[in-house]
Amino acid sequence: MAPSVGLSEPWRIVTVESAAARAAALANFEAANAEALATYQAHGEDNRAALYANLKLTGMREAPVQLAVFCDETSAKGAGLGARTMPEMRAYSVASAISMMWLALRSDGVGLGWVSIFDAPGLARALDVPDSWKLIGYLCIGWPERISNTAELEELGWEPRIGLPEMERR
C-alpha cells in the first residue's frame, strides 16, 4: 500500500530463505565488508578502521526473515508517469516503501536492519533475478537485541546526528 511514482509499484521482493541463498548473500556481504575495511586501512585511517571493524553491520546470521528488495527499472506499470522525466523516482518509490515497512515493524516492536554493504550486481546474480532489477536494500527482520532511541552508529561514535537542517525560504 506504499505510494509509488505513477502507481508503478516497482518493488520486487525476494524472500531469502534457502541455506544456499543465505550463504551466498552472507559471503557477498563479507567480501564487500572486508574491502571497505581495507579501504579505511589503506587511507591511513587507523582509528576509523578499528571502529569500523567492531561495528555490527548485519544481522544476516541471526535474522529469521531476510528480504532482498529490488527496483524493476523497466516496469511498464504506471505507464511511465513521473518516471519518464525522472526515472530515479522508481528507486525512490522502493526506498519509500522500505521506510514505511520499517516504521510499521518498529511500531510493533520488530526490528529491521537495512544492509547496504554488497556487490549489488553479484548479489542479484546469486539470487538469479532479472538484469533490469536494481538492488535497493537487503533487509534483516527480527526481534531486536535491545531497543534504543539513539542510533547504534551514533552510540558507538561512528557519526553524530546533526538534527534537521534549516529550511531555506525563497
Phi, psi and omega in degrees: 000009180289151176289153176209154181301126178061018186056039182282336181042061187280001182289140175230119187247125178250119175280120183265100187244320187292152178300321181294316180293318179294322179294319179295318179295317180295317178298321178298311178303311184300321178294315180293323179294318178297321178296318179296316178299317180298326179295316177298318181294318182295333180267012177071019180268065187299318180295317180294320179298317180296318178296313180302316183299335182261001179283143171270105186256001177205152173246026187295336178279333187255327191295126179288333179241128178227129182234134171259122185249125184241162172248125175275100185285354180244013181302131177277343180299136182094353177052029176080001182302120180080334181267342180294319180268333180226078184300335179295346180297332177297312179296322177297324178296320179293316178299321178296318179297319178298316180299319179295319178296318180301313180295320179296316179296315181300323180294340177261007178083008180266142181265151175224127174248131182257102183273131182228012181260090184211161159273095187303312178298324178295321178293319178299319178295316181298326179270000174055054178256162180301150180300335182281355179270128179252128180294129176254322179190156175245120188253131174251120186239132178177187179282129182292151176293326177204163180243133180215150175270359178252132179300138182300322179297328176288316180302322184274359176086015178291314183200134177276155172283146178249354180083186181283138178286159175296143176273136175274141175251136179229000000 
